[in-house]
Amino acid sequence: MTIIEILKVVAAVLTIATGALALARPRSITGFIGLQAPGGRGVTELRAVFGGAFIALGAFPLLVDAAVAYRMLGAMYLLIAIVRAPAMAIDRSLERSNLISLAVELVLGLVLIW
């Protein structure tokens, strides 16, 4: 296994870990992502979208072990970064958590599409 293949697996596992945290402890991510979940409906949405979707997106490439699946995950991260960058300026949200998210999305995206 090459170093890039190992990094792709690590990126997929990190995606799953992010989802697992959101699924198990949805309120723990609210400060970082800037969203609040004042009631049960919001908490369910955090679990479903940030939990379930990220677990599925990270697990799929590992399960099918196909290069295109890793590239799709990478494309998702890169598109999020492409949208986030101008949105940070438009929304005046040049905050530490946004910068961290942008950096992670760019790094994971580039690794995964390699």
Backbone as XML, in Angstrom:
<?xml version="1.0"?>
<chain id="A" units="angstrom">
  <residue number="1" name="MET">
    <atom name="N" x="0.847" y="-1.173" z="0.000"/>
    <atom name="CA" x="0.000" y="0.000" z="0.000"/>
    <atom name="C" x="0.896" y="1.241" z="0.000"/>
  </residue>
  <residue number="2" name="THR">
    <atom name="N" x="0.620" y="2.165" z="-0.917"/>
    <atom name="CA" x="1.421" y="3.383" z="-1.019"/>
    <atom name="C" x="0.984" y="4.399" z="0.036"/>
  </residue>
  <residue number="3" name="ILE">
    <atom name="N" x="1.804" y="5.412" z="0.234"/>
    <atom name="CA" x="1.482" y="6.454" z="1.211"/>
    <atom name="C" x="0.193" y="7.188" z="0.830"/>
  </residue>
  <residue number="4" name="ILE">
    <atom name="N" x="-0.032" y="7.436" z="-0.444"/>
    <atom name="CA" x="-1.254" y="8.131" z="-0.862"/>
    <atom name="C" x="-2.478" y="7.256" z="-0.601"/>
  </residue>
  <residue number="5" name="GLU">
    <atom name="N" x="-2.347" y="5.953" z="-0.811"/>
    <atom name="CA" x="-3.463" y="5.040" z="-0.509"/>
    <atom name="C" x="-3.762" y="5.033" z="0.990"/>
  </residue>
  <residue number="6" name="ILE">
    <atom name="N" x="-2.734" y="5.063" z="1.796"/>
    <atom name="CA" x="-2.914" y="5.124" z="3.254"/>
    <atom name="C" x="-3.601" y="6.429" z="3.635"/>
  </residue>
  <residue number="7" name="LEU">
    <atom name="N" x="-3.170" y="7.543" z="3.037"/>
    <atom name="CA" x="-3.783" y="8.840" z="3.331"/>
    <atom name="C" x="-5.250" y="8.879" z="2.915"/>
  </residue>
  <residue number="8" name="LYS">
    <atom name="N" x="-5.596" y="8.217" z="1.836"/>
    <atom name="CA" x="-6.998" y="8.152" z="1.406"/>
    <atom name="C" x="-7.838" y="7.388" z="2.429"/>
  </residue>
  <residue number="9" name="VAL">
    <atom name="N" x="-7.308" y="6.297" z="2.922"/>
    <atom name="CA" x="-8.019" y="5.527" z="3.944"/>
    <atom name="C" x="-8.168" y="6.370" z="5.210"/>
  </residue>
  <residue number="10" name="VAL">
    <atom name="N" x="-7.103" y="7.071" z="5.594"/>
    <atom name="CA" x="-7.164" y="7.944" z="6.766"/>
    <atom name="C" x="-8.228" y="9.022" z="6.569"/>
  </residue>
  <residue number="11" name="ALA">
    <atom name="N" x="-8.301" y="9.611" z="5.375"/>
    <atom name="CA" x="-9.302" y="10.636" z="5.090"/>
    <atom name="C" x="-10.712" y="10.075" z="5.215"/>
  </residue>
  <residue number="12" name="ALA">
    <atom name="N" x="-10.929" y="8.874" z="4.711"/>
    <atom name="CA" x="-12.249" y="8.246" z="4.821"/>
    <atom name="C" x="-12.586" y="7.960" z="6.279"/>
  </residue>
  <residue number="13" name="VAL">
    <atom name="N" x="-11.606" y="7.478" z="7.039"/>
    <atom name="CA" x="-11.820" y="7.185" z="8.460"/>
    <atom name="C" x="-12.105" y="8.474" z="9.232"/>
  </residue>
  <residue number="14" name="LEU">
    <atom name="N" x="-11.408" y="9.555" z="8.912"/>
    <atom name="CA" x="-11.680" y="10.846" z="9.559"/>
    <atom name="C" x="-13.091" y="11.329" z="9.250"/>
  </residue>
  <residue number="15" name="THR">
    <atom name="N" x="-13.551" y="11.066" z="8.041"/>
    <atom name="CA" x="-14.916" y="11.432" z="7.672"/>
    <atom name="C" x="-15.909" y="10.632" z="8.515"/>
  </residue>
  <residue number="16" name="ILE">
    <atom name="N" x="-15.652" y="9.354" z="8.667"/>
    <atom name="CA" x="-16.511" y="8.516" z="9.508"/>
    <atom name="C" x="-16.473" y="8.997" z="10.955"/>
  </residue>
  <residue number="17" name="ALA">
    <atom name="N" x="-15.291" y="9.324" z="11.458"/>
    <atom name="CA" x="-15.148" y="9.781" z="12.841"/>
    <atom name="C" x="-15.922" y="11.077" z="13.075"/>
  </residue>
  <residue number="18" name="THR">
    <atom name="N" x="-15.868" y="11.980" z="12.104"/>
    <atom name="CA" x="-16.635" y="13.223" z="12.205"/>
    <atom name="C" x="-18.127" y="12.911" z="12.305"/>
  </residue>
  <residue number="19" name="GLY">
    <atom name="N" x="-18.585" y="11.999" z="11.444"/>
    <atom name="CA" x="-19.981" y="11.604" z="11.477"/>
    <atom name="C" x="-20.359" y="10.899" z="12.770"/>
  </residue>
  <residue number="20" name="ALA">
    <atom name="N" x="-19.475" y="10.047" z="13.253"/>
    <atom name="CA" x="-19.753" y="9.316" z="14.492"/>
    <atom name="C" x="-19.886" y="10.273" z="15.673"/>
  </residue>
  <residue number="21" name="LEU">
    <atom name="N" x="-19.035" y="11.288" z="15.715"/>
    <atom name="CA" x="-19.129" y="12.287" z="16.782"/>
    <atom name="C" x="-20.461" y="13.025" z="16.703"/>
  </residue>
  <residue number="22" name="ALA">
    <atom name="N" x="-20.846" y="13.441" z="15.500"/>
    <atom name="CA" x="-22.113" y="14.149" z="15.334"/>
    <atom name="C" x="-23.302" y="13.257" z="15.662"/>
  </residue>
  <residue number="23" name="LEU">
    <atom name="N" x="-23.199" y="11.985" z="15.351"/>
    <atom name="CA" x="-24.281" y="11.053" z="15.644"/>
    <atom name="C" x="-24.404" y="10.816" z="17.147"/>
  </residue>
  <residue number="24" name="ALA">
    <atom name="N" x="-23.285" y="10.573" z="17.801"/>
    <atom name="CA" x="-23.293" y="10.231" z="19.225"/>
    <atom name="C" x="-23.466" y="11.448" z="20.129"/>
  </residue>
  <residue number="25" name="ARG">
    <atom name="N" x="-22.864" y="12.564" z="19.758"/>
    <atom name="CA" x="-22.895" y="13.759" z="20.603"/>
    <atom name="C" x="-23.174" y="14.997" z="19.754"/>
  </residue>
  <residue number="26" name="PRO">
    <atom name="N" x="-24.358" y="15.107" z="19.201"/>
    <atom name="CA" x="-24.653" y="16.187" z="18.255"/>
    <atom name="C" x="-24.464" y="17.594" z="18.836"/>
  </residue>
  <residue number="27" name="ARG">
    <atom name="N" x="-24.741" y="17.763" z="20.085"/>
    <atom name="CA" x="-24.584" y="19.105" z="20.679"/>
    <atom name="C" x="-23.109" y="19.499" z="20.817"/>
  </residue>
  <residue number="28" name="SER">
    <atom name="N" x="-22.217" y="18.527" z="20.790"/>
    <atom name="CA" x="-20.789" y="18.840" z="20.937"/>
    <atom name="C" x="-20.220" y="19.523" z="19.697"/>
  </residue>
  <residue number="29" name="ILE">
    <atom name="N" x="-20.894" y="19.440" z="18.556"/>
    <atom name="CA" x="-20.378" y="20.060" z="17.340"/>
    <atom name="C" x="-20.980" y="21.431" z="17.064"/>
  </residue>
  <residue number="30" name="THR">
    <atom name="N" x="-21.997" y="21.821" z="17.831"/>
    <atom name="CA" x="-22.709" y="23.061" z="17.515"/>
    <atom name="C" x="-21.823" y="24.304" z="17.600"/>
  </residue>
  <residue number="31" name="GLY">
    <atom name="N" x="-20.953" y="24.355" z="18.573"/>
    <atom name="CA" x="-20.077" y="25.514" z="18.697"/>
    <atom name="C" x="-19.127" y="25.646" z="17.521"/>
  </residue>
  <residue number="32" name="PHE">
    <atom name="N" x="-18.607" y="24.523" z="17.050"/>
    <atom name="CA" x="-17.649" y="24.562" z="15.951"/>
    <atom name="C" x="-18.315" y="24.914" z="14.632"/>
  </residue>
  <residue number="33" name="ILE">
    <atom name="N" x="-19.483" y="24.330" z="14.368"/>
    <atom name="CA" x="-20.134" y="24.569" z="13.079"/>
    <atom name="C" x="-20.990" y="25.823" z="13.067"/>
  </residue>
  <residue number="34" name="GLY">
    <atom name="N" x="-21.214" y="26.413" z="14.237"/>
    <atom name="CA" x="-21.955" y="27.668" z="14.283"/>
    <atom name="C" x="-23.458" y="27.521" z="14.169"/>
  </residue>
  <residue number="35" name="LEU">
    <atom name="N" x="-23.953" y="26.313" z="14.323"/>
    <atom name="CA" x="-25.396" y="26.081" z="14.301"/>
    <atom name="C" x="-25.856" y="25.677" z="15.691"/>
  </residue>
  <residue number="36" name="GLN">
    <atom name="N" x="-27.053" y="26.063" z="16.034"/>
    <atom name="CA" x="-27.628" y="25.678" z="17.314"/>
    <atom name="C" x="-28.797" y="24.747" z="17.080"/>
  </residue>
  <residue number="37" name="ALA">
    <atom name="N" x="-29.017" y="23.869" z="18.023"/>
    <atom name="CA" x="-30.135" y="22.938" z="17.964"/>
    <atom name="C" x="-30.932" y="23.076" z="19.259"/>
  </residue>
  <residue number="38" name="PRO">
    <atom name="N" x="-31.830" y="24.062" z="19.302"/>
    <atom name="CA" x="-32.542" y="24.323" z="20.551"/>
    <atom name="C" x="-33.556" y="23.237" z="20.932"/>
  </residue>
  <residue number="39" name="GLY">
    <atom name="N" x="-34.018" y="22.472" z="19.973"/>
    <atom name="CA" x="-35.012" y="21.439" z="20.273"/>
    <atom name="C" x="-34.638" y="20.116" z="19.651"/>
  </residue>
  <residue number="40" name="GLY">
    <atom name="N" x="-35.509" y="19.150" z="19.881"/>
    <atom name="CA" x="-35.278" y="17.802" z="19.384"/>
    <atom name="C" x="-35.159" y="17.723" z="17.872"/>
  </residue>
  <residue number="41" name="ARG">
    <atom name="N" x="-35.942" y="18.522" z="17.155"/>
    <atom name="CA" x="-35.899" y="18.497" z="15.687"/>
    <atom name="C" x="-34.511" y="18.858" z="15.184"/>
  </residue>
  <residue number="42" name="GLY">
    <atom name="N" x="-33.905" y="19.896" z="15.751"/>
    <atom name="CA" x="-32.574" y="20.321" z="15.339"/>
    <atom name="C" x="-31.507" y="19.292" z="15.666"/>
  </residue>
  <residue number="43" name="VAL">
    <atom name="N" x="-31.635" y="18.659" z="16.826"/>
    <atom name="CA" x="-30.673" y="17.632" z="17.221"/>
    <atom name="C" x="-30.762" y="16.445" z="16.265"/>
  </residue>
  <residue number="44" name="THR">
    <atom name="N" x="-31.987" y="16.086" z="15.897"/>
    <atom name="CA" x="-32.166" y="14.998" z="14.931"/>
    <atom name="C" x="-31.506" y="15.329" z="13.599"/>
  </residue>
  <residue number="45" name="GLU">
    <atom name="N" x="-31.629" y="16.572" z="13.174"/>
    <atom name="CA" x="-31.021" y="16.993" z="11.907"/>
    <atom name="C" x="-29.497" y="16.904" z="11.982"/>
  </residue>
  <residue number="46" name="LEU">
    <atom name="N" x="-28.920" y="17.320" z="13.103"/>
    <atom name="CA" x="-27.470" y="17.196" z="13.278"/>
    <atom name="C" x="-27.037" y="15.729" z="13.206"/>
  </residue>
  <residue number="47" name="ARG">
    <atom name="N" x="-27.776" y="14.872" z="13.885"/>
    <atom name="CA" x="-27.441" y="13.436" z="13.857"/>
    <atom name="C" x="-27.546" y="12.878" z="12.434"/>
  </residue>
  <residue number="48" name="ALA">
    <atom name="N" x="-28.644" y="13.223" z="11.750"/>
    <atom name="CA" x="-28.908" y="12.642" z="10.432"/>
    <atom name="C" x="-27.938" y="13.158" z="9.374"/>
  </residue>
  <residue number="49" name="VAL">
    <atom name="N" x="-27.804" y="14.487" z="9.275"/>
    <atom name="CA" x="-26.997" y="15.062" z="8.201"/>
    <atom name="C" x="-25.509" y="15.021" z="8.534"/>
  </residue>
  <residue number="50" name="PHE">
    <atom name="N" x="-25.128" y="15.575" z="9.672"/>
    <atom name="CA" x="-23.706" y="15.595" z="10.007"/>
    <atom name="C" x="-23.225" y="14.237" z="10.503"/>
  </residue>
  <residue number="51" name="GLY">
    <atom name="N" x="-24.126" y="13.431" z="11.037"/>
    <atom name="CA" x="-23.762" y="12.102" z="11.496"/>
    <atom name="C" x="-23.894" y="11.062" z="10.406"/>
  </residue>
  <residue number="52" name="GLY">
    <atom name="N" x="-25.123" y="10.763" z="10.072"/>
    <atom name="CA" x="-25.395" y="9.697" z="9.110"/>
    <atom name="C" x="-24.756" y="9.904" z="7.754"/>
  </residue>
  <residue number="53" name="ALA">
    <atom name="N" x="-24.887" y="11.111" z="7.214"/>
    <atom name="CA" x="-24.336" y="11.361" z="5.875"/>
    <atom name="C" x="-22.816" y="11.239" z="5.866"/>
  </residue>
  <residue number="54" name="PHE">
    <atom name="N" x="-22.153" y="11.779" z="6.873"/>
    <atom name="CA" x="-20.695" y="11.705" z="6.888"/>
    <atom name="C" x="-20.202" y="10.276" z="7.125"/>
  </residue>
  <residue number="55" name="ILE">
    <atom name="N" x="-20.926" y="9.518" z="7.930"/>
    <atom name="CA" x="-20.548" y="8.109" z="8.108"/>
    <atom name="C" x="-20.669" y="7.374" z="6.778"/>
  </residue>
  <residue number="56" name="ALA">
    <atom name="N" x="-21.787" y="7.562" z="6.082"/>
    <atom name="CA" x="-21.987" y="6.888" z="4.800"/>
    <atom name="C" x="-20.948" y="7.329" z="3.766"/>
  </residue>
  <residue number="57" name="LEU">
    <atom name="N" x="-20.689" y="8.633" z="3.697"/>
    <atom name="CA" x="-19.723" y="9.139" z="2.719"/>
    <atom name="C" x="-18.313" y="8.614" z="2.980"/>
  </residue>
  <residue number="58" name="GLY">
    <atom name="N" x="-17.945" y="8.456" z="4.240"/>
    <atom name="CA" x="-16.628" y="7.918" z="4.562"/>
    <atom name="C" x="-16.546" y="6.415" z="4.425"/>
  </residue>
  <residue number="59" name="ALA">
    <atom name="N" x="-17.627" y="5.729" z="4.754"/>
    <atom name="CA" x="-17.612" y="4.266" z="4.725"/>
    <atom name="C" x="-17.667" y="3.706" z="3.309"/>
  </residue>
  <residue number="60" name="PHE">
    <atom name="N" x="-18.383" y="4.359" z="2.427"/>
    <atom name="CA" x="-18.574" y="3.815" z="1.091"/>
    <atom name="C" x="-17.254" y="3.521" z="0.367"/>
  </residue>
  <residue number="61" name="PRO">
    <atom name="N" x="-16.309" y="4.460" z="0.310"/>
    <atom name="CA" x="-15.041" y="4.132" z="-0.376"/>
    <atom name="C" x="-14.311" y="2.954" z="0.261"/>
  </residue>
  <residue number="62" name="LEU">
    <atom name="N" x="-14.391" y="2.838" z="1.576"/>
    <atom name="CA" x="-13.727" y="1.723" z="2.250"/>
    <atom name="C" x="-14.404" y="0.395" z="1.906"/>
  </residue>
  <residue number="63" name="LEU">
    <atom name="N" x="-15.717" y="0.410" z="1.798"/>
    <atom name="CA" x="-16.468" y="-0.816" z="1.519"/>
    <atom name="C" x="-16.295" y="-1.291" z="0.083"/>
  </residue>
  <residue number="64" name="VAL">
    <atom name="N" x="-16.330" y="-0.358" z="-0.864"/>
    <atom name="CA" x="-16.239" y="-0.772" z="-2.273"/>
    <atom name="C" x="-14.805" y="-0.820" z="-2.774"/>
  </residue>
  <residue number="65" name="ASP">
    <atom name="N" x="-13.908" y="-0.145" z="-2.069"/>
    <atom name="CA" x="-12.484" y="-0.109" z="-2.414"/>
    <atom name="C" x="-12.259" y="0.185" z="-3.897"/>
  </residue>
  <residue number="66" name="ALA">
    <atom name="N" x="-12.933" y="1.233" z="-4.363"/>
    <atom name="CA" x="-12.792" y="1.653" z="-5.760"/>
    <atom name="C" x="-12.258" y="3.079" z="-5.795"/>
  </residue>
  <residue number="67" name="ALA">
    <atom name="N" x="-11.317" y="3.323" z="-6.684"/>
    <atom name="CA" x="-10.692" y="4.644" z="-6.782"/>
    <atom name="C" x="-11.721" y="5.743" z="-7.004"/>
  </residue>
  <residue number="68" name="VAL">
    <atom name="N" x="-12.741" y="5.465" z="-7.798"/>
    <atom name="CA" x="-13.749" y="6.482" z="-8.097"/>
    <atom name="C" x="-14.522" y="6.892" z="-6.838"/>
  </residue>
  <residue number="69" name="ALA">
    <atom name="N" x="-14.702" y="5.974" z="-5.901"/>
    <atom name="CA" x="-15.410" y="6.303" z="-4.663"/>
    <atom name="C" x="-14.587" y="7.274" z="-3.816"/>
  </residue>
  <residue number="70" name="TYR">
    <atom name="N" x="-13.287" y="7.064" z="-3.757"/>
    <atom name="CA" x="-12.419" y="7.999" z="-3.031"/>
    <atom name="C" x="-12.417" y="9.363" z="-3.731"/>
  </residue>
  <residue number="71" name="ARG">
    <atom name="N" x="-12.390" y="9.357" z="-5.054"/>
    <atom name="CA" x="-12.426" y="10.631" z="-5.796"/>
    <atom name="C" x="-13.737" y="11.371" z="-5.565"/>
  </residue>
  <residue number="72" name="MET">
    <atom name="N" x="-14.839" y="10.659" z="-5.467"/>
    <atom name="CA" x="-16.130" y="11.298" z="-5.213"/>
    <atom name="C" x="-16.123" y="11.960" z="-3.844"/>
  </residue>
  <residue number="73" name="LEU">
    <atom name="N" x="-15.584" y="11.283" z="-2.852"/>
    <atom name="CA" x="-15.473" y="11.877" z="-1.519"/>
    <atom name="C" x="-14.584" y="13.113" z="-1.580"/>
  </residue>
  <residue number="74" name="GLY">
    <atom name="N" x="-13.500" y="13.027" z="-2.329"/>
    <atom name="CA" x="-12.622" y="14.182" z="-2.499"/>
    <atom name="C" x="-13.321" y="15.330" z="-3.204"/>
  </residue>
  <residue number="75" name="ALA">
    <atom name="N" x="-14.104" y="15.018" z="-4.223"/>
    <atom name="CA" x="-14.848" y="16.058" z="-4.937"/>
    <atom name="C" x="-15.828" y="16.749" z="-4.002"/>
  </residue>
  <residue number="76" name="MET">
    <atom name="N" x="-16.450" y="15.990" z="-3.110"/>
    <atom name="CA" x="-17.363" y="16.593" z="-2.139"/>
    <atom name="C" x="-16.626" y="17.598" z="-1.261"/>
  </residue>
  <residue number="77" name="TYR">
    <atom name="N" x="-15.472" y="17.182" z="-0.737"/>
    <atom name="CA" x="-14.707" y="18.089" z="0.120"/>
    <atom name="C" x="-14.262" y="19.335" z="-0.652"/>
  </residue>
  <residue number="78" name="LEU">
    <atom name="N" x="-13.803" y="19.154" z="-1.873"/>
    <atom name="CA" x="-13.348" y="20.309" z="-2.659"/>
    <atom name="C" x="-14.501" y="21.250" z="-3.001"/>
  </residue>
  <residue number="79" name="LEU">
    <atom name="N" x="-15.662" y="20.708" z="-3.312"/>
    <atom name="CA" x="-16.800" y="21.572" z="-3.622"/>
    <atom name="C" x="-17.246" y="22.343" z="-2.386"/>
  </residue>
  <residue number="80" name="ILE">
    <atom name="N" x="-17.230" y="21.686" z="-1.241"/>
    <atom name="CA" x="-17.555" y="22.404" z="-0.004"/>
    <atom name="C" x="-16.560" y="23.551" z="0.198"/>
  </residue>
  <residue number="81" name="ALA">
    <atom name="N" x="-15.278" y="23.298" z="-0.039"/>
    <atom name="CA" x="-14.253" y="24.339" z="0.116"/>
    <atom name="C" x="-14.461" y="25.465" z="-0.892"/>
  </residue>
  <residue number="82" name="ILE">
    <atom name="N" x="-14.811" y="25.109" z="-2.127"/>
    <atom name="CA" x="-15.033" y="26.118" z="-3.172"/>
    <atom name="C" x="-16.219" y="27.010" z="-2.818"/>
  </residue>
  <residue number="83" name="VAL">
    <atom name="N" x="-17.225" y="26.442" z="-2.196"/>
    <atom name="CA" x="-18.379" y="27.238" z="-1.772"/>
    <atom name="C" x="-18.042" y="28.021" z="-0.500"/>
  </residue>
  <residue number="84" name="ARG">
    <atom name="N" x="-17.322" y="27.388" z="0.424"/>
    <atom name="CA" x="-17.011" y="28.023" z="1.706"/>
    <atom name="C" x="-16.150" y="29.278" z="1.532"/>
  </residue>
  <residue number="85" name="ALA">
    <atom name="N" x="-15.147" y="29.218" z="0.677"/>
    <atom name="CA" x="-14.193" y="30.337" z="0.559"/>
    <atom name="C" x="-14.884" y="31.663" z="0.231"/>
  </residue>
  <residue number="86" name="PRO">
    <atom name="N" x="-15.648" y="31.764" z="-0.850"/>
    <atom name="CA" x="-16.312" y="33.053" z="-1.103"/>
    <atom name="C" x="-17.420" y="33.346" z="-0.095"/>
  </residue>
  <residue number="87" name="ALA">
    <atom name="N" x="-18.074" y="32.293" z="0.417"/>
    <atom name="CA" x="-19.137" y="32.509" z="1.397"/>
    <atom name="C" x="-18.587" y="33.163" z="2.660"/>
  </residue>
  <residue number="88" name="MET">
    <atom name="N" x="-17.367" y="32.815" z="3.039"/>
    <atom name="CA" x="-16.757" y="33.435" z="4.216"/>
    <atom name="C" x="-16.624" y="34.937" z="4.022"/>
  </residue>
  <residue number="89" name="ALA">
    <atom name="N" x="-16.283" y="35.367" z="2.817"/>
    <atom name="CA" x="-16.169" y="36.803" z="2.536"/>
    <atom name="C" x="-17.553" y="37.449" z="2.451"/>
  </residue>
  <residue number="90" name="ILE">
    <atom name="N" x="-18.450" y="36.819" z="1.709"/>
    <atom name="CA" x="-19.797" y="37.374" z="1.533"/>
    <atom name="C" x="-20.516" y="37.500" z="2.878"/>
  </residue>
  <residue number="91" name="ASP">
    <atom name="N" x="-20.392" y="36.481" z="3.698"/>
    <atom name="CA" x="-21.101" y="36.435" z="4.983"/>
    <atom name="C" x="-20.317" y="37.070" z="6.130"/>
  </residue>
  <residue number="92" name="ARG">
    <atom name="N" x="-19.130" y="37.576" z="5.819"/>
    <atom name="CA" x="-18.260" y="38.166" z="6.846"/>
    <atom name="C" x="-18.053" y="37.198" z="8.015"/>
  </residue>
  <residue number="93" name="SER">
    <atom name="N" x="-17.672" y="35.979" z="7.663"/>
    <atom name="CA" x="-17.481" y="34.949" z="8.685"/>
    <atom name="C" x="-16.067" y="34.382" z="8.634"/>
  </residue>
  <residue number="94" name="LEU">
    <atom name="N" x="-15.106" y="35.261" z="8.564"/>
    <atom name="CA" x="-13.703" y="34.859" z="8.560"/>
    <atom name="C" x="-13.316" y="34.514" z="9.998"/>
  </residue>
  <residue number="95" name="GLU">
    <atom name="N" x="-13.733" y="33.342" z="10.412"/>
    <atom name="CA" x="-13.531" y="32.889" z="11.785"/>
    <atom name="C" x="-12.593" y="31.689" z="11.801"/>
  </residue>
  <residue number="96" name="ARG">
    <atom name="N" x="-12.007" y="31.451" z="12.938"/>
    <atom name="CA" x="-11.043" y="30.355" z="13.092"/>
    <atom name="C" x="-11.638" y="29.012" z="12.659"/>
  </residue>
  <residue number="97" name="SER">
    <atom name="N" x="-12.859" y="28.717" z="13.106"/>
    <atom name="CA" x="-13.460" y="27.423" z="12.764"/>
    <atom name="C" x="-13.690" y="27.300" z="11.266"/>
  </residue>
  <residue number="98" name="ASN">
    <atom name="N" x="-14.034" y="28.394" z="10.593"/>
    <atom name="CA" x="-14.205" y="28.365" z="9.139"/>
    <atom name="C" x="-12.864" y="28.151" z="8.439"/>
  </residue>
  <residue number="99" name="LEU">
    <atom name="N" x="-11.830" y="28.791" z="8.928"/>
    <atom name="CA" x="-10.500" y="28.618" z="8.334"/>
    <atom name="C" x="-9.991" y="27.192" z="8.518"/>
  </residue>
  <residue number="100" name="ILE">
    <atom name="N" x="-10.234" y="26.625" z="9.702"/>
    <atom name="CA" x="-9.840" y="25.238" z="9.952"/>
    <atom name="C" x="-10.609" y="24.313" z="9.012"/>
  </residue>
  <residue number="101" name="SER">
    <atom name="N" x="-11.916" y="24.522" z="8.901"/>
    <atom name="CA" x="-12.738" y="23.693" z="8.017"/>
    <atom name="C" x="-12.250" y="23.796" z="6.580"/>
  </residue>
  <residue number="102" name="LEU">
    <atom name="N" x="-11.971" y="24.999" z="6.130"/>
    <atom name="CA" x="-11.503" y="25.211" z="4.762"/>
    <atom name="C" x="-10.186" y="24.467" z="4.516"/>
  </residue>
  <residue number="103" name="ALA">
    <atom name="N" x="-9.262" y="24.573" z="5.445"/>
    <atom name="CA" x="-7.969" y="23.894" z="5.294"/>
    <atom name="C" x="-8.142" y="22.379" z="5.253"/>
  </residue>
  <residue number="104" name="VAL">
    <atom name="N" x="-8.953" y="21.845" z="6.150"/>
    <atom name="CA" x="-9.183" y="20.400" z="6.189"/>
    <atom name="C" x="-9.848" y="19.935" z="4.896"/>
  </residue>
  <residue number="105" name="GLU">
    <atom name="N" x="-10.844" y="20.677" z="4.436"/>
    <atom name="CA" x="-11.548" y="20.316" z="3.197"/>
    <atom name="C" x="-10.604" y="20.317" z="1.999"/>
  </residue>
  <residue number="106" name="LEU">
    <atom name="N" x="-9.742" y="21.299" z="1.926"/>
    <atom name="CA" x="-8.787" y="21.358" z="0.815"/>
    <atom name="C" x="-7.789" y="20.207" z="0.875"/>
  </residue>
  <residue number="107" name="VAL">
    <atom name="N" x="-7.243" y="19.948" z="2.041"/>
    <atom name="CA" x="-6.252" y="18.875" z="2.179"/>
    <atom name="C" x="-6.883" y="17.518" z="1.893"/>
  </residue>
  <residue number="108" name="LEU">
    <atom name="N" x="-8.010" y="17.232" z="2.549"/>
    <atom name="CA" x="-8.660" y="15.934" z="2.329"/>
    <atom name="C" x="-9.116" y="15.803" z="0.875"/>
  </residue>
  <residue number="109" name="GLY">
    <atom name="N" x="-9.670" y="16.863" z="0.324"/>
    <atom name="CA" x="-10.136" y="16.820" z="-1.057"/>
    <atom name="C" x="-9.010" y="16.511" z="-2.024"/>
  </residue>
  <residue number="110" name="LEU">
    <atom name="N" x="-7.887" y="17.190" z="-1.863"/>
    <atom name="CA" x="-6.754" y="16.962" z="-2.756"/>
    <atom name="C" x="-6.163" y="15.559" z="-2.595"/>
  </residue>
  <residue number="111" name="VAL">
    <atom name="N" x="-6.056" y="15.096" z="-1.364"/>
    <atom name="CA" x="-5.550" y="13.747" z="-1.125"/>
    <atom name="C" x="-6.463" y="12.716" z="-1.790"/>
  </residue>
  <residue number="112" name="LEU">
    <atom name="N" x="-7.766" y="12.900" z="-1.627"/>
    <atom name="CA" x="-8.718" y="11.904" z="-2.103"/>
    <atom name="C" x="-8.862" y="11.863" z="-3.618"/>
  </residue>
  <residue number="113" name="ILE">
    <atom name="N" x="-8.648" y="12.987" z="-4.295"/>
    <atom name="CA" x="-8.772" y="12.944" z="-5.757"/>
    <atom name="C" x="-7.457" y="12.580" z="-6.440"/>
  </residue>
  <residue number="114" name="TRP">
    <atom name="N" x="-6.380" y="12.530" z="-5.713"/>
    <atom name="CA" x="-5.039" y="12.235" z="-6.252"/>
    <atom name="C" x="-5.024" y="10.922" z="-6.986"/>
  </residue>
</chain>
